[in-house]
């Protein structure tokens, strides 16, 4: 099976998206430095963050555009599809920056998260005030700057297109942003509400968060955006959306598994990082559902403990496996992916987009990072 990286490289897509991001970052860096030279640290940090992206959202957008009849030849419409992918990457950067602050994450893509990098800058310089507050504030502001940047990139991408296409693409992109923000709030709420008493209800809430916070903006909305840019009618938008939502959910469930069992050398995050952050995922809800008294006590007392050592991480992993939670989530990922692939197979899609979208779907759920 082709790797995600090789699929994103097809038709020069990664190069073109990276080039669009580079142009945008260069202009943004000049604008930021013109306001205050020391603020250039913001765009330097953003450039480092963007270097590590998989570009899967851009790929889903572009190959949906191709699958719905969009041309692969250079021109304003293909350029719009590429730059819409760049806008999606900028929006993802904003979501990651804010999410890392809320989760108090230490690493992202194999390097310190933005708020930790700014915190270290403060400490090393010996500036006044609390280093952690400075780091969090800088990362939040950088996330806000990314939100402005993604809107600018999308707006410029859409300028040459017909008004109905522009309006439809704008509506999709705006709805996506609202969904993610609401999903982030629901995630914060889940972390605060009582948990562990009713595992079935916990799982329902976790899946609601997945759909709102991740599934739609990771897969469903990029697929729909690409179709809109190609001029697809409403019925074909409905069909691609019906594939995108279950695939997006499977994509996030794979992230949740990797957050506990992934190889740090591949994922770029410490082993068991999601356990230290206390993420109340479907995986953990199913663990509680099948746990004995000792395992329930272990999860209740150690999940979310930032001081978890390797021994405690291994004990939690063992409970996840013994209760059947890992196997059950893997089966759920497979079922959601099959539903998405069956829907794609039945959809009215053009080649080579049809084949590449199916390969992207498989790569998104079978990945190791």
C-alpha positions in Angstrom: 0.0 0.0 0.0 1.4 3.5 -0.9 2.5 5.6 2.1 0.7 8.8 3.0 3.9 10.7 2.0 4.1 9.2 -1.4 0.4 9.9 -2.0 0.7 13.6 -1.0 3.7 13.9 -3.5 1.5 12.9 -6.5 1.0 15.6 -9.1 3.6 17.7 -7.3 1.0 18.5 -4.6 3.3 18.7 -1.6 5.7 21.0 -3.4 3.0 23.3 -4.6 1.3 23.5 -1.2 4.6 24.1 0.6 5.4 26.8 -2.0 2.1 28.5 -1.3 2.7 28.3 2.5 6.2 29.6 2.0 5.0 32.6 0.0 2.4 33.4 2.7 4.9 33.0 5.5 7.4 35.3 3.8 4.7 38.1 3.4 3.5 37.5 7.0 7.0 37.7 8.4 7.6 41.0 6.7 4.3 42.4 7.9 4.9 41.2 11.5 8.5 42.5 11.5 7.2 45.8 10.2 5.0 46.2 13.3 7.8 45.2 15.7 11.1 43.4 14.9 11.0 41.2 18.0 7.7 39.8 17.0 9.5 37.9 14.1 9.8 35.1 16.7 6.1 34.4 16.0 6.6 33.6 12.3 9.8 31.8 13.0 7.9 29.4 15.3 5.1 29.0 12.8 7.5 28.2 10.0 9.0 25.4 12.2 5.6 24.0 13.1 4.4 23.9 9.5 7.5 22.0 8.3 6.3 18.9 10.0 2.8 18.5 8.6 1.7 15.4 6.8 -0.4 17.6 4.3 -3.2 15.0 4.5 -6.0 17.6 4.7 -4.6 19.4 1.6 -4.4 16.0 -0.2 -8.0 15.2 0.6 -9.1 18.6 -0.7 -7.0 18.4 -3.9 -7.9 14.8 -4.8 -11.5 15.4 -4.2 -11.2 18.3 -6.6 -9.6 16.0 -9.1 -12.2 13.2 -8.5 -15.0 15.6 -9.2 -13.6 16.6 -12.6 -11.1 19.3 -11.7 -8.1 19.6 -14.0 -4.6 18.7 -13.0 -3.2 21.3 -15.5 -1.8 24.6 -14.3 -4.4 27.4 -14.1 -6.4 29.4 -11.7 -8.8 26.6 -10.7 -6.1 24.1 -9.9 -4.2 26.9 -8.1 -7.3 27.6 -6.0 -7.4 23.9 -5.0 -3.8 23.9 -4.0 -4.0 27.2 -2.1 -7.2 26.0 -0.3 -5.0 23.1 0.9 -2.5 25.6 2.2 -5.4 27.4 4.0 -6.4 24.1 5.6 -2.8 23.6 6.8 -2.7 27.1 8.3 -6.0 26.4 10.1 -4.7 23.2 11.4 -1.7 25.0 12.8 -4.0 27.3 14.7 -6.0 24.4 16.1 -2.8 22.6 17.2 -1.3 25.7 18.8 -4.5 26.3 20.9 -5.0 22.6 21.6 -1.4 22.2 22.9 -1.9 25.1 25.3 -5.2 23.6 26.6 -3.7 20.1 27.0 -0.4 21.5 28.4 1.4 19.3 25.8 5.2 19.4 25.8 6.0 18.2 22.3 4.6 18.4 18.9 6.0 16.8 15.8 9.2 15.9 17.6 10.0 19.3 18.9 8.8 21.5 21.9 5.3 22.8 21.5 5.1 26.6 20.8 4.1 27.5 24.3 7.1 25.5 25.7 9.4 27.2 23.2 8.3 30.7 24.1 8.4 29.7 27.8 12.1 28.6 27.3 12.8 31.9 25.5 11.5 33.9 28.5 13.5 31.8 31.0 16.7 32.0 29.1 16.4 35.8 28.7 15.6 36.3 32.4 12.6 38.4 31.6 10.1 39.7 34.2 6.9 37.8 35.1 6.1 34.1 34.8 7.7 32.2 32.0 4.7 29.8 31.6 2.2 32.6 31.3 4.4 34.3 28.7 4.6 31.0 26.7 0.9 30.3 26.8 0.0 33.9 25.8 2.5 33.9 22.9 1.2 30.5 21.6 -2.5 31.7 21.8 -1.6 34.9 19.9 0.3 32.8 17.3 -2.8 30.6 16.9 -4.9 33.7 16.4 -2.4 34.9 13.7 -2.8 31.6 12.0 -6.6 32.0 11.9 -6.1 35.4 10.1 -3.6 33.8 7.8 -5.8 30.9 6.7 -8.7 33.3 5.9 -6.3 35.5 3.8 -4.9 32.5 1.9 -8.4 31.1 1.2 -9.7 34.6 0.1 -6.8 35.0 -2.4 -7.2 31.5 -3.7 -10.9 32.1 -4.4 -10.6 35.5 -6.1 -10.5 34.2 -9.7 -13.5 31.8 -9.3 -17.2 32.4 -10.0 -19.2 34.0 -7.3 -21.4 30.9 -6.5 -18.2 28.8 -6.1 -16.7 31.5 -3.8 -19.8 31.7 -1.7 -20.1 27.9 -1.3 -16.4 27.5 -0.4 -16.5 30.3 2.1 -19.6 28.8 3.8 -17.9 25.4 4.1 -14.6 26.9 5.5 -16.5 29.1 7.9 -18.6 26.2 9.2 -15.5 24.1 9.6 -13.9 26.7 11.8 -17.0 27.0 14.0 -17.2 23.2 14.3 -13.7 22.9 15.5 -14.0 25.7 18.1 -17.2 24.1 19.5 -15.5 20.7 19.4 -12.6 22.1 21.4 -15.0 23.4 24.0 -16.8 20.1 24.2 -13.4 18.4 24.7 -12.6 20.8 27.6 -16.1 20.1 29.0 -15.6 16.3 28.8 -12.4 16.7 30.7 -14.2 18.5 33.5 -17.4 16.5 33.8 -17.8 13.4 35.9 -16.3 10.4 34.1 -16.0 6.7 34.7 -19.4 5.9 36.2 -21.2 5.2 32.9 -18.7 4.1 30.3 -21.3 3.9 27.5 -22.2 7.5 28.0 -18.5 8.4 28.2 -18.0 6.8 24.9 -20.9 8.6 23.3 -19.5 11.9 24.5 -16.0 11.0 23.3 -17.3 10.2 19.8 -19.3 13.5 19.7 -16.1 15.3 20.5 -14.2 13.4 17.7 -16.8 14.3 15.1 -16.9 17.9 16.0 -13.3 18.6 16.8 -11.4 16.4 14.4 -13.4 14.3 11.9 -15.1 17.1 10.0 -12.1 19.3 9.6 -9.6 16.5 9.0 -11.5 14.7 6.2 -15.2 15.6 5.6 -14.7 19.4 5.1 -11.5 19.1 3.0 -13.3 16.6 0.7 -16.3 18.8 0.4 -14.2 21.9 -0.3 -12.4 20.1 -3.1 -15.7 19.1 -4.6 -17.0 22.6 -4.4 -14.0 24.0 -6.2 -14.5 21.5 -9.0 -18.1 22.7 -9.4 -19.8 19.5 -8.0 -23.6 19.6 -7.6 -25.3 19.2 -4.2 -26.0 15.4 -4.6 -22.3 14.7 -5.1 -21.4 16.9 -2.2 -23.7 14.8 0.0 -22.1 11.6 -1.3 -18.5 12.7 -0.6 -19.6 14.0 2.9 -21.1 10.6 3.7 -17.7 9.1 3.1 -15.8 11.8 4.9 -17.4 11.7 8.3 -16.8 8.0 9.1 -13.3 8.2 7.6 -12.6 11.3 9.7 -13.7 9.5 12.9 -11.5 6.5 12.0 -8.6 8.9 11.4 -9.0 10.4 14.9 -9.5 7.0 16.6 -6.2 5.9 15.0 -4.6 9.1 16.6 -6.0 8.0 19.9 -4.4 4.6 19.6 -1.1 6.0 18.6 -1.3 8.5 21.5 -1.0 5.5 23.8 0.8 2.8 21.8 2.7 4.7 19.2 6.4 4.6 18.8 7.8 8.0 20.0 10.5 7.9 17.3 7.7 7.8 14.7 4.9 9.9 16.3 7.2 12.6 17.6 5.5 12.5 21.0 6.6 10.7 24.2 5.3 7.2 24.8 1.9 7.2 26.6 1.6 11.0 26.3 -2.2 10.9 26.0 -2.3 8.9 29.3 -0.4 11.7 31.1 -2.7 14.3 29.6 -5.7 12.3 30.8 -7.5 12.3 27.5 -10.9 10.7 27.9 -11.1 8.9 24.7 -13.2 6.0 23.3 -10.2 3.8 24.1 -10.3 4.7 27.8 -14.1 4.5 28.0 -14.0 1.0 26.7 -11.2 0.2 29.1 -13.4 1.3 32.0 -16.3 -0.7 30.6 -14.3 -4.0 30.7 -12.1 -3.3 33.7 -12.1 -5.3 37.0 -11.9 -3.4 40.3 -8.2 -3.1 40.4 -8.0 -1.8 36.8 -10.8 0.7 37.4 -8.9 2.0 40.4 -5.7 2.2 38.3 -7.4 4.2 35.6 -9.3 6.4 38.0 -6.1 7.3 40.0 -3.4 7.4 37.3 -5.1 8.6 34.1 -4.1 12.3 33.8 -1.1 12.1 36.1 1.7 14.1 34.5 4.2 12.2 36.6 3.4 8.8 35.1 6.6 6.8 34.7 7.2 4.0 32.2 6.1 1.4 34.6 2.7 3.1 35.2 2.3 3.6 31.5 2.9 -0.1 30.9 0.4 -1.0 33.6 -2.3 1.2 31.9 -1.5 -0.2 28.5 -1.8 -3.7 29.9 -5.3 -2.9 31.2 -6.3 -1.4 27.9 -5.3 -4.6 26.2 -6.7 -7.1 28.7 -10.1 -5.4 28.8 -10.4 -5.8 25.0 -10.6 -2.0 24.6 -7.7 -1.9 22.1 -9.2 -4.7 20.0 -12.6 -3.1 20.1 -11.4 0.2 18.9 -9.4 -1.4 16.2 -12.6 -3.2 15.1 -14.4 0.2 15.2 -11.7 1.8 13.1 -12.0 -1.0 10.5 -15.8 -0.7 10.4 -15.8 3.0 9.9 -13.1 2.8 7.2 -15.0 0.1 5.4 -18.1 2.3 5.4 -16.1 5.2 4.0 -14.5 3.1 1.3 -17.8 1.5 0.3 -19.3 4.9 0.0 -16.4 6.2 -2.1 -16.6 3.1 -4.3 -20.3 3.8 -5.0 -19.8 7.6 -5.6 -19.7 9.2 -9.1 -16.0 10.0 -9.1 -13.4 10.4 -11.9 -10.0 8.8 -12.2 -7.3 9.2 -11.1 -9.0 10.9 -8.2 -11.2 7.9 -7.3 -8.2 5.6 -6.9 -6.0 8.2 -5.0 -8.8 9.1 -2.6 -9.3 5.4 -1.7 -5.6 5.0 -1.2 -5.5 8.1 1.0 -8.4 6.8 3.0 -6.5 3.5 3.7 -3.3 5.3 4.5 -5.0 7.7 6.9 -6.3 4.9 9.1 -3.4 2.4 8.7 -0.6 4.9 9.5 1.9 4.7 12.3 2.2 8.4 12.9 
